[in-house]
Amino acid sequence: MKIYVVILLQFILWSGYTLTAWLSKHDQPIYNIAMFLIFLNLAFQLGNYITKSSRHTFFITAFSLTLYVSFHLTMSFFGQ
């Protein structure tokens, strides 16, 4: 059950990242990369706090990030 909670909370974080990236679309790319790394760190720290396992957290974060990217790319493909 912890895994599902972590995935859902990380999806909320990725949604927050999407919102902040949209609000800062005119920023330089280095700031967007830094913002992504901050959100990635937050997602990892949140997952590690709940699961208490760095290995599980790494795989859960990679999985949620992969789902986020695939959903985001799919929506941008059909949104045109």
N, C-alpha and C positions, 0 to 999 in steps of 0.2 A: 504494500500500500504506500510505503514511503516513496517508491519510484514514481508512482502516478502523481503524487503531490509535488514532487520535485519537477517533473515534466510540466505540469500545469503552471507552477510558479515561474518556471523559466520561460514558458510561452508568454506570460504576462510581462516579464522582463524584455523579451524580444519585441513585443508589441510597443513597449515604452521606447525601445531603441528605434523602431520604425517611426514613431511619432517625432522623436527628437531629430532623427536624420531628415525627416520631411521639413521640420521647422528650420533646420540649418542647411538647407540645400545649396545656399550660396557661399558656404564656407569653403576654405581650402581643403583639399583631400587629406592632408596630414591631420587635420582636426577631426575629420570623420573617422579616420583609422584609429586615432587615439580614443575617440568616443566608443568605437566598437570594442576596443581592447578593455576599456573600463566596464562596459556591459558584460563582456565575456568573463571578466574577473568577478563581477557581482554574481553572475549565474553560477560560476564554479564555487564561490564561497557559500552561496545559499544552498547549493546541492550538498556540499561537504558538511555544512552545519546540520542538515537534516539526516543524511545517510550515514555520516561518521566514517565514510570510506572514500579515500581519494580515488581509488581504482574505479569504483562504481560511479562516482561523481564524474570522472572523465568520460566514461562511456555514455552516461545519461546526457551530459552536456553536449557531447558530439552528436548524439541522436537527436536531441531537441533542436540543435543548430541546423542539422541536415534537414529536418522537417520544416523548419522555418524558412530556410533558403529555397527548398523545393516549392513550398506554398507561395512564397513571394515571387519566384520566377514564373510559376504557373499563372498567378494572378496578373502579372505584368504582361505575359504573353497573350492572355485572353482579354485584357483590358484595352488593347490597342484596337 
